[in-house]
């Protein structure tokens, strides 16, 4: 009897732990990397797309161990919980709201603000890029219900190359630094940013309209529904991107080292220093919506607040 109880207790513990885990998750960003191990620096095994449902085979910290399709095969890899929502299971990581923003150091990029003689180094916050069907003309037209569905991975993408989708970049609302002046100056260094031609980039300041209590809107663009999967270099993103940009003057002080000065004091609100293409050139849709190369430029913002 004693031996039987010794066997039953570990079995009950195992079943209890399994019941708390997700059994499948849905991808909630345009494109997401499945990596070899639970680390942002690990090798990318494959990419998955918005709305894909993946079987979960385990959890490790902030990562799901998933079975991802590669052709007719399935491989095991790791998917960040930041880009997935639980479809079934009872995991506490069901993405009911925005995840707590974690300050990120993006290798090769440094941003700072100088206000009232005090320098504040800005911390990066990761964005998500999600779809809303149809032609959304401006960030002000984004609905709370539509955004909630998109963030949960529940937006049904229309089929056909002529069907339009508005792709939105959104960021979880962060406890961003409050600057002590209405007309701060800014410093941007990105000469060591990986995977991009830094001479093609320029810093910019955008206003971050609120989208409910958890999210801020960063920017948007309208493209055909299949653009996220297209290998064609058909996005003139510097022309098609719609954001609430603030007028500034940018002056180079070195190779990809810039001073940014405002043309007028900022009104109270939430803003971010970002990187944007400096020239009208075309990029592949899958690269813009990804997290590498030019996608890296859109994957992070450096927020701050003006009171």
DAQUIGI-V179284 format. One record per residue. N is the residue number from 1. RES is the residue in three letters. SS is DSSP state (alpha for helix, beta for strand, coil for the rest). PHI is phi in whole degrees, 0 to 359 (* if undefined). OMEGA is omega in degrees with one decimal (NA if undefined). Layout:
n;res;ss;phi;omega
N;RES;SS;PHI;OMEGA
N;RES;SS;PHI;OMEGA
//
This chain:
n;res;ss;phi;omega
1;UNK;coil;*;178.5
2;UNK;alpha;295;180.0
3;UNK;alpha;297;179.7
4;UNK;alpha;297;-179.4
5;UNK;alpha;296;177.8
6;UNK;alpha;294;178.1
7;UNK;alpha;279;-174.9
8;UNK;alpha;291;-176.1
9;UNK;alpha;300;177.4
10;UNK;alpha;298;179.1
11;UNK;alpha;295;179.0
12;UNK;alpha;296;178.4
13;UNK;alpha;297;179.4
14;UNK;alpha;298;179.7
15;UNK;alpha;295;179.8
16;UNK;alpha;295;178.8
17;UNK;alpha;295;180.0
18;UNK;alpha;296;-178.2
19;UNK;alpha;293;-179.1
20;UNK;coil;272;-175.5
21;UNK;coil;265;172.2
22;UNK;beta;287;174.9
23;UNK;beta;255;171.3
24;UNK;beta;205;-179.8
25;UNK;beta;225;178.8
26;UNK;beta;248;179.5
27;UNK;beta;290;-173.2
28;UNK;coil;244;174.4
29;UNK;coil;230;-175.6
30;UNK;coil;303;177.4
31;UNK;beta;218;-179.5
32;UNK;beta;224;180.0
33;UNK;beta;272;168.3
34;UNK;beta;257;-170.0
35;UNK;beta;252;-176.2
36;UNK;coil;292;178.7
37;UNK;coil;218;-174.0
38;UNK;coil;279;-178.7
39;UNK;coil;203;178.0
40;UNK;coil;294;179.3
41;UNK;coil;265;-178.5
42;UNK;coil;288;-179.8
43;UNK;coil;299;176.3
44;UNK;beta;279;179.4
45;UNK;beta;275;179.1
46;UNK;beta;195;174.8
47;UNK;beta;241;175.8
48;UNK;beta;240;-171.7
49;UNK;beta;244;179.4
50;UNK;coil;308;177.2
51;UNK;coil;89;177.6
52;UNK;coil;297;177.4
53;UNK;beta;254;-175.5
54;UNK;beta;240;175.1
55;UNK;beta;287;178.0
56;UNK;beta;265;-179.3
57;UNK;beta;245;177.2
58;UNK;beta;165;177.2
59;UNK;beta;226;177.8
60;UNK;beta;220;-178.4
61;UNK;coil;61;-178.4
62;UNK;coil;268;-176.1
63;UNK;beta;228;168.1
64;UNK;beta;261;168.0
65;UNK;beta;270;-170.5
66;UNK;beta;235;170.6
67;UNK;beta;261;-174.9
68;UNK;beta;247;-179.6
69;UNK;beta;284;170.0
70;UNK;beta;227;-172.3
71;UNK;coil;65;179.1
72;UNK;coil;271;-177.4
73;UNK;beta;257;171.1
74;UNK;beta;233;178.0
75;UNK;beta;240;176.5
76;UNK;beta;266;177.9
77;UNK;beta;203;-174.1
78;UNK;beta;241;-179.6
79;UNK;beta;241;-179.6
80;UNK;beta;297;176.6
81;UNK;alpha;294;179.4
82;UNK;alpha;292;-174.5
83;UNK;alpha;242;-177.9
84;UNK;beta;215;176.1
85;UNK;beta;236;-177.7
86;UNK;beta;290;175.3
87;UNK;beta;264;177.5
88;UNK;beta;218;-174.9
89;UNK;beta;108;-175.1
90;UNK;coil;239;-177.3
91;UNK;coil;296;176.1
92;UNK;coil;288;-178.2
93;UNK;coil;263;-174.5
94;UNK;coil;273;177.5
95;UNK;coil;57;178.8
96;UNK;coil;295;177.0
97;UNK;coil;222;179.2
98;UNK;coil;288;174.2
99;UNK;coil;291;177.1
100;UNK;coil;297;-177.8
101;UNK;coil;297;178.5
102;UNK;coil;252;177.6
103;UNK;coil;303;-174.8
104;UNK;beta;236;171.0
105;UNK;coil;261;-179.6
106;UNK;coil;270;-176.6
107;UNK;coil;305;175.3
108;UNK;coil;87;-177.9
109;UNK;coil;232;176.8
110;UNK;beta;224;-178.1
111;UNK;beta;231;179.7
112;UNK;beta;212;175.9
113;UNK;beta;235;176.4
114;UNK;beta;243;-178.2
115;UNK;beta;227;178.9
116;UNK;coil;61;179.1
117;UNK;coil;80;180.0
118;UNK;beta;247;178.1
119;UNK;beta;267;177.8
120;UNK;beta;240;176.5
121;UNK;beta;280;-177.3
122;UNK;beta;272;179.4
123;UNK;coil;260;-178.6
124;UNK;beta;284;172.1
125;UNK;beta;236;-177.8
126;UNK;beta;284;177.0
127;UNK;beta;262;166.4
128;UNK;beta;240;173.9
129;UNK;beta;241;-173.1
130;UNK;beta;229;-175.9
131;UNK;beta;260;166.3
132;UNK;beta;226;-177.7
133;UNK;beta;299;176.3
134;UNK;coil;92;-176.1
135;UNK;coil;262;173.1
136;UNK;coil;276;-171.3
137;UNK;coil;277;-177.0
138;UNK;coil;205;179.5
139;UNK;alpha;300;-179.5
140;UNK;alpha;294;-179.3
141;UNK;alpha;273;-179.5
142;UNK;coil;288;-179.8
143;UNK;coil;267;-179.7
144;UNK;alpha;297;-179.6
145;UNK;alpha;294;179.3
146;UNK;alpha;296;179.4
147;UNK;alpha;292;179.3
148;UNK;alpha;299;178.6
149;UNK;alpha;295;-179.5
150;UNK;alpha;296;-179.2
151;UNK;alpha;293;178.1
152;UNK;coil;272;-179.6
153;UNK;coil;78;-174.4
154;UNK;coil;261;-179.4
155;UNK;coil;286;178.9
156;UNK;coil;276;179.8
157;UNK;coil;279;178.4
158;UNK;coil;292;179.3
159;UNK;coil;265;178.4
160;UNK;coil;101;-175.9
161;UNK;coil;287;-178.2
162;UNK;coil;266;-179.8
163;UNK;coil;287;-177.3
164;UNK;beta;267;173.6
165;UNK;beta;226;173.9
166;UNK;beta;264;179.3
167;UNK;beta;265;-176.2
168;UNK;beta;248;168.3
169;UNK;beta;263;-179.6
170;UNK;beta;232;-179.9
171;UNK;beta;228;174.5
172;UNK;beta;296;-178.2
173;UNK;coil;293;-175.3
174;UNK;coil;250;172.1
175;UNK;coil;280;-173.1
176;UNK;coil;282;-179.6
177;UNK;beta;295;176.4
178;UNK;beta;265;-177.9
179;UNK;beta;275;-170.0
180;UNK;coil;273;-179.7
181;UNK;coil;219;-178.9
182;UNK;coil;276;-179.5
183;UNK;coil;229;178.5
184;UNK;coil;291;168.9
185;UNK;beta;253;-173.1
186;UNK;beta;228;179.0
187;UNK;beta;234;178.7
188;UNK;beta;226;175.8
189;UNK;beta;237;-178.5
190;UNK;coil;215;-175.7
191;UNK;coil;291;-179.8
192;UNK;coil;252;177.8
193;UNK;coil;296;-173.0
194;UNK;coil;277;168.9
195;UNK;coil;81;-179.7
196;UNK;coil;228;172.1
197;UNK;coil;274;-170.3
198;UNK;alpha;297;178.1
199;UNK;alpha;293;179.4
200;UNK;alpha;271;-173.8
201;UNK;beta;245;174.6
202;UNK;beta;215;175.5
203;UNK;beta;285;177.5
204;UNK;beta;212;175.3
205;UNK;beta;244;178.4
206;UNK;beta;237;171.6
207;UNK;beta;280;-178.4
208;UNK;coil;248;175.8
209;UNK;beta;298;179.7
210;UNK;beta;281;174.5
211;UNK;beta;236;-172.9
212;UNK;coil;78;-175.6
213;UNK;coil;273;-170.7
214;UNK;coil;252;-169.5
215;UNK;beta;231;171.1
216;UNK;beta;239;177.1
217;UNK;beta;268;-176.8
218;UNK;beta;256;-177.6
219;UNK;beta;186;-179.1
220;UNK;beta;203;173.1
221;UNK;beta;208;177.8
222;UNK;beta;254;178.6
223;UNK;beta;216;172.9
224;UNK;beta;302;-174.8
225;UNK;alpha;300;-177.0
226;UNK;alpha;269;-174.2
227;UNK;alpha;295;-179.1
228;UNK;alpha;295;-177.4
229;UNK;alpha;254;-173.6
230;UNK;coil;284;175.0
231;UNK;coil;268;-176.7
232;UNK;coil;282;176.9
233;UNK;coil;276;-169.9
234;UNK;coil;236;179.7
235;UNK;beta;249;169.2
236;UNK;coil;271;-164.3
237;UNK;alpha;294;-179.8
238;UNK;alpha;293;178.2
239;UNK;alpha;269;-171.7
240;UNK;alpha;273;-179.1
241;UNK;coil;292;177.4
242;UNK;beta;242;175.6
243;UNK;coil;215;-179.0
244;UNK;coil;263;-173.9
245;UNK;beta;280;178.6
246;UNK;beta;263;-179.0
247;UNK;coil;288;-178.1
248;UNK;beta;219;169.3
249;UNK;beta;243;-177.3
250;UNK;beta;247;-179.1
251;UNK;beta;232;179.5
252;UNK;beta;284;174.5
253;UNK;beta;246;179.6
254;UNK;beta;181;178.3
255;UNK;coil;291;-179.3
256;UNK;coil;57;172.3
257;UNK;beta;235;-169.4
258;UNK;beta;232;165.4
259;UNK;beta;261;-178.8
260;UNK;beta;239;-179.3
261;UNK;beta;238;-178.2
262;UNK;beta;283;175.4
263;UNK;coil;279;178.4
264;UNK;coil;204;177.6
265;UNK;coil;302;-179.6
266;UNK;coil;276;171.0
267;UNK;coil;287;176.9
268;UNK;coil;304;179.3
269;UNK;beta;156;-178.3
270;UNK;beta;256;-177.2
271;UNK;beta;222;174.3
272;UNK;beta;209;168.3
273;UNK;beta;272;-175.6
274;UNK;beta;223;170.5
275;UNK;beta;251;-178.6
276;UNK;beta;219;174.0
277;UNK;beta;301;-177.7
278;UNK;coil;275;-175.5
279;UNK;coil;229;176.9
280;UNK;coil;281;175.1
281;UNK;coil;220;-174.2
282;UNK;coil;263;177.4
283;UNK;beta;231;175.5
284;UNK;coil;292;179.3
285;UNK;alpha;304;-178.3
286;UNK;alpha;294;178.6
287;UNK;alpha;282;179.2
288;UNK;alpha;299;-176.2
289;UNK;coil;271;179.0
290;UNK;coil;270;-177.4
291;UNK;coil;236;-179.9
292;UNK;coil;241;177.8
293;UNK;coil;59;-179.9
294;UNK;alpha;298;176.0
295;UNK;alpha;298;177.3
296;UNK;alpha;299;-179.0
297;UNK;alpha;298;-177.9
298;UNK;alpha;267;-175.2
299;UNK;coil;274;-177.2
300;UNK;beta;218;169.6
301;UNK;beta;229;179.3
302;UNK;beta;242;-169.7
303;UNK;beta;280;171.8
304;UNK;beta;206;-176.0
305;UNK;beta;234;172.9
306;UNK;beta;248;178.8
307;UNK;coil;265;NA
//
